[in-house]
Amino acid sequence: MERRGIKRLYALTLLFVALWSRHPLLIFLTVPPFLEQLAQIVRDAPHHREQLIALLQQAGFHGALARALQHAGLEQTFTASRTASWATRPKP
């Protein structure tokens, strides 16, 4: 940039401004989809838990693990996480 007549200080300032202006855009593009996917995981967790319990009950030697999952008290956790404001917000 110095060869094109721009002083080094101005060139560095322009470079830093250009690089730092990308951060809000990157955050804007990645955080909302991440939160939506996380909310979907929380909404689907009870269904996946039931599938895991059924699979473990079919395998005879994993019966104790399936019973432990059934009685682990996860239902209250899933219910509480589903009622959180970020997990139940309406889709745009």
Secondary structure by P-SEA (a helix, b strand, c coil): cccccccaaaaaaaaaaaaaaaaaaaaaacaaaaaaaaaaaaaaaaaaaaaaaaaaaacccaaaaaaaaaaccaaaaaaaaaaccccccccc
